[in-house]
């Protein structure tokens, strides 16, 4: 399991490598979409909750 700051620019290549084998929990699909390009291909994400409309 991993909990990371939702600021995608803080995910360096080193951090992405360290997170490659863990599941990253995010607050929303939007957060996942921002983080995924900075992580490794095939990274596992779980969306914890979605904001109510």
N, C-alpha and C positions, 0 to 999 in steps of 0.2 A: 504494500500500500504506500502511496505517496501523496502528500499534500504540498502543493507548491504555490508560490505567489502567482496570481493571475496576470502579472505583467510579463508578457511574452518576451520582451527584449532582455529580460534577466535570465533567460534560459540559454546558457552558453553551450557550445559543442560538448564541453566536459560534463556539464550537468545533464544534457540530453543523453549522453552515453550512460551515465550512472542511473538514469531513470528508465532505460530501455527495457528492462525486465520487470518493471513494476506496473501496477495499475494506478493511474492518476485519476483522482476524484476531483471533479469540477462542479461548479454551481449551476452551469447552464450550457446549452448547445453553443451559444455565442462564445462563451469562454473556451470551450473545446476547440472551436474553429480558429480562435486566435492562437491557441497554444500548439495545436497539431503541426503546423508548418515548422515549428522550432524543435519538435521532438522527432524521434526516429520513426521511420515507416513501420506501420503495424503496431504502434504504441497503443496500449489498452487504456481507454478512458471510460469512466462511469459518471454520468450526469446525476448528481445527488438530488437536485430539485430544480424546478422551473418556476419562475415568478408567475404569480397569478395575474390574469389580464385585468 
